[in-house]
Amino acid sequence: MVKLLDLQAITLMHGEEYEAAAKRVIESGWFLQGKENQTFEKDYAQYIGTSHCVAVANGLDALKLILRGYKELGVMNDGDEIIVPANTYIATILAITDNRLVPVLVEPTWENLELDIDKVEAAITHKTKGVMTVHLYGRIAFNDKLKKICLTHGLKLMEDCAQSHGCTWNGIKTGALGDAAAHSFYPGKNLGAFGDAGAVTTNDRELAETIRALANYGSQKKYVFKYVGINSRMSELDAAVLDVKLKYLDEDNQRRQKLAAFYYEHISNPLITLPSRLKDENNVYHQFPIFCEYRDKLQEHLNTKGVQTLIHYPIPPHKQECYKDWNDRKYPITEKIHAQELSIPMNQVVSEEDASMVVDAINTFCL
C-alpha cells in the first residue's frame, strides 16, 4: 500500500534529533512557555520574515485569536464582514463566526482552486473589515491585486497558512504577505508537531501583544487579567520538535515539488483533471489534488491497486449542518471541487517506485 501520508517514516528520518529535543525538555523540568517556545517563536518569525510570532495551541485558535485581537483593538466589531473563500476547510469559517463576525463566501477559480481575487472587490460592503485568504493545498492564494484591494478599501489582509509552510510570492513567504497570519502545525502538515500546535505571525506589535495576552487567559501580567481570554499555549515539547523540523522544511518541500513534477509529467488519463501547474515557489504541495467526475469509482479503483487516497473535502462549509441557514446557497465552482477532488500520496518519503505505482494506477482507471 502506498500511504497517503506515512508519519512514522517521516518521523524516523530525524528520530534521533527528536529524541534529543524531548530529552532536553524532560531534563529542563519546564513544559510550558519556556525557552523552547521562545526559541521556536524567534526562529519561525525569522523564517517567515515577520517581526513577531506567537505560539498557540492549534491552528484554529490562531485564526480565532487574530480576529479576536482585532476586535479588542477596535478594528472590528460584532456583525462586521470578512471575505473568505467558499472552498476552505471549515476552521477558517468557524473562526469568523465564533467571533460573531459574518463570513462572506467568495468562489474560487476552477483552474487555481484558490480565492478568485477578481471577485473580491464586488463582495465588499460598508461592513467589510477584512479578507481571509487561504493557501489551500499549499498553493499560493495571493497576488498584488489582492494587496492593492485591501489597501484601497482599508481592509485587514489575513492569511490562513495552515497548508502553506514555506510557500512564497516574489520571495516573500506566506505568513508575511498580509497584516497577520495563522499557522497550523497539526502532525500531518508540511511542518507538523507531535500533537496540535499553531502560531500567529505579524509585523503588528500591538496585535501580537494582544494575542499573546488573550491566549494566556487574557493576562499580560501574572494574575492580572486585561481581557476575557482563553488558554491556548504550545507545549515545550512541540516547540522543540518544530524547531528541529524547521531546519528541514525547505528540503522536504523540494522533495514534494519533485514528486509533483513526476505526477504532472506522467498522469495522462483523459478522465483525470489536474490543477494548473504553478511555479515551485508558489506551491509546497501540502496535498496533490486530482479531479474526476467519477471520483468515488476512481477512489475505489486506486484502493484495489494499493494506493491510499483521501477527499479534501467531501462537504463544503455552506452545505454543513452546523451552517444549515446557508444550505440553500449555490456556489457551483466550490461544489464542483468538493464533488470531484481526490488527494493522492504526497509527502517527502514517497519513493520513485511508489510514485510510479500511483501513476500507473491512475492511468489504468477506466469506466
N, C-alpha and C positions, 0 to 999 in steps of 0.2 A: 504493500500500500504506500503510495506517495502521499504523505500527510500534507494537509493544507498548511499547518504550522507545527513544527517539531520543537517545542520549547525545551525539551530535555536535551536534544542535540545542540541547540543554540546555547544553552546554559553551560554545557560541558566544554564549549570552545574556550572559555576563560574561567573554568571552575576553580582553579587554584587561587586566582585573584579574588574571586567572590568569597572563598573561604577565609582568605587573609583579611578581607574587609570586615566580614562577620566577626572574626576573632578580635579584631581591633575594637569593634563596638562592644562586644561582650566584656572584654577586659577593661574598657573605659568605665563601665557601670552607668553610662549616661545614654538614655534611649529616646529622648525627645528633645528637640530644639537645642541641640548641642553643636559641636564642631563639625560633625559630618553634614548637617543641614547647611551650616554656614559655608562650608567648602563647596558643596554642590551648587548652592544658590549663586555663589561667585563665579564658578566655572561655567554654569549654564547661561548666566547672563552674558558672560564674555563670549560664549559660543554663539548665542543668538544675536548679540550685538545691541543689547539694551543696558540701561543703567541699573535696572532693578529686576530681581527675580524673587518671588515669594513662594516658597514651597508650601503646598497644602495637601490635603488627604487624598484627593482624586480629581479627575478632570471635570466632573460635573460641578463640584464645589468651586473650582477655578472659574468656570463660566458664571456661576451664580454670584460669586464674590466680586467679579468685575462690575456687574450690573448693580449689585447692592452698594458697592463703593461709590459708583457714580450717583446713586440716589442719596447716600449720606452726604455727598459733597454738593448736592443741589443741582446737579447736571441733569438728572432725570427724576420724574415723579410718577406716581401711580397713574396708569392709563396712557402713558406715552408709548409710542410705537417704535419697534425695532424691526428693520427689514432683515429677512433671513431666507436662505434658500429653502424651497419646499422639499427638496430631496436631501435630507440630512438625517443623521442618527438623532433619535428623539431627545437626547440630552441637551442639544442646542436649544430646542423648543422649551423643554422643561425649565431651563434656567431663566428664560424670559418670563414665562407665566408664573413661576414661583416668586418672582419679584413684582408681581402684579403689573407687569408691562404687557403690551399687546404685540404678538408676533404678526408681521405682515409677510406672508409667504410669497416668494417670487420664484418663478420657474427657472430651471437650469437650461442649458443648451444640450441637445442630444449628442452633439459631437464631442463636447468637452466634459459633460456631466456636471459641470460646476455652475454656480450662480450666473445667470445671464445678465451681465453688467449693463447691457444696452436697455434692459427693462427696469433698472433700479430707479432712475430719475422719475419715471412715471408713477412709481409707488410712493413717492414722498408726499406727505401732507404736513399741515401745520403742527401735527402731533409727533412727527418723526424726530427721534433724537439720536438714532444710531443705525449702523449697518453691521450685522454679524456675519462675516463671510466665513465659509467652511471649506478647508482644503481637503475635500473628501477623497478617499482612496490614496492620498499622498500627492494629488495633483494640485497645481497652483490654482487658486481661485482669486486672482488679483490682477489688475493692470493699472496703468497710470490714470486711465479714465475714472476708475472707481475712486482712487485717491482724490482726484480733482472734484468729483461729485460731492464727496464728503466735505471737502474744504469749502466749496462754494456754498453749500447749504448748512454749514456749521454742525455737521453730524460727527459723532464719535465712530471711528472705524475700529471694529473689534474683530479679532481673528479666533476661530476655533481651530487650533493646531493639533488636535488630538491624533491626527493621522499623518502629520507632515513634518516630523522631526528631520531637519536638515535640508528641506526643500528651500530653494532660493528664487528670487526675482531680481534680475540685473545685479547679482552679487549680494543682495540683502536677503537674509533668511526670513522665512515665515516666523512670526513671533515678534518681528521688529518692523513690519510693514505698516502697521496702523498705530492706534493710540494705546491699545492693550491687547494681550493675547492670552488664551487659556491653553494649557498643555495637559494631556493625559499620559501617564506612564503605566497604564494597565499592562499586565505582563505580555500581552500579545502585540504591543506596539513596536515600532522600529526601535524606540528607546523605551524598554519596559522594565519596571521594578519587579520585585518578588511578591508584590501584593498591589493593592490600589495605591496610587500616588498621583499627584498633579502639581502644577505650578502656574503662576501668572507672571508674565514678563511685560515690562512697560518702561518708558522713559519718564513717566509722570511720578515724581517723588511723592506728592501728596496722595495720589491714588494708591501707590504701593504701601505707604504707611497706614492708610485707612484699611486696606485689605488685610494687612498683617494683623492689625488690631481686631478686625471683625472675625478673623479665623482663630483668634485666641480668646474666645469668649467675649470679645468686644473690649479687650483690655490692652492699653498701651503701657501701663504700669501695674505691677503685681497688686491684685485685689482692688484695683480702681478700674471701673468699667464705664467707658465713654459711650459705647454702643451696646445694643442688644445683639450680642454676637453669637457665634457658633463655635464648635470645637472641630477644627479642620487642620490637622497637622501631619506632616510627613514623619515617618519613623526614622531614627538614625540609621537603622539597618538599610532601609530602602534608599536613603540618601547616599550611603556608602556604596551600595551596589550600582546605583545610577551613575555615580562618578566614575566607576570603572568602565561601565558600558559606554559612557560618553566618549571615551578615548577611541572607541572602535566604530562609532556611529557612521562616519563618512565612508569608511572602508566597507561596512556592512551594506550601506545604501548603494555603493558601487557594484556590489555583487548582485543586489536586487536589479539594478539597471541592466546589468549584463544578461541576467535571466530574462528580463522583459524584452530585450532586443532579440533574443532567441525566439521568444514567443511571437513577436511581431513578424519576424522573418520566416517562420515555419508554419504557423497556423494558417491553413489555406481552405478550410471548409467553407463553401458558399453559404451554409446555413448559420454561420457564426459571424457576428459583427464585433469588431474590436474598437475600442475608443480611439479618438485621434491620438497620434503619437506626438508627445511633447519632447522638447529638448530635455536631456537628462537632468539638467539643473532645476527644471520645473516639475519634476516628478520623482519622488522617492519610493513609489510603488509599495505603499503600505498594503494594498491589495492589487491584484490584477483582475479587473472585471472583464468578462466577456458577455455577449448578449445573444440571445436566441429566442425566437418566437415559441420554440418548443422546449423551453428551459427545463421543465420538470423531467421530460424524457431524456434530455441531454444529461442531466444530473444523474439519473438512474443508469444511463449508459456508462458514464465515467466511473461510477461506483463499481459496476461489474468489471471494469477494466483496471480497478485498483487505484483510482485517482480520487482523493478526498476533495470535496468542494463545500462551499457554504454560500448562502444567499445573503447579500448585503444591500438591501434589507427587504424581507418579503412584504411588509406592510408599511406604506409611507405614513408620516406623522398625522396627516389630515384624515386618515382612514382608521386611526386607532380609537378604541373605545373610550380612552381617557379624554379624548377631544371629540366626543360624539357630536357636539354642536357644529363641527366642521365637516362631518362625514358626507354631506351633500355637495361639498365644493368639488370643483373639477380642476385638476392640474394634469393635463394629458401627457406632457413630457415626463413629469415626475412619475406618473402612474406607469408609463411605458418602461421606464428604467427599472422600477421595482418589480414589474411583471416579467422582465427578461434577464435581469442581471444574475450572473453566477461567477463567484470568485474561485479561481484555480490556484494551485500551490504557488506561493510567492514568499520566499524568505531567503536568507543568506546561506542556508545549508542544503538547498535543493541542488543535487548533483546534476552533471550533464546527462547521465543515464536516466535519472528521474525526469528531467525536463523533456527528453526525447519521448519517454513513456507518456507524459502528459499530452504532448503534441500529437503523437500517434493516436491516442485515444480520442482526442477531439476531431482529428481529421477523418477518422473512420465512422463518425456518427452519421447516421442517415435515417430517413423516415421509412 
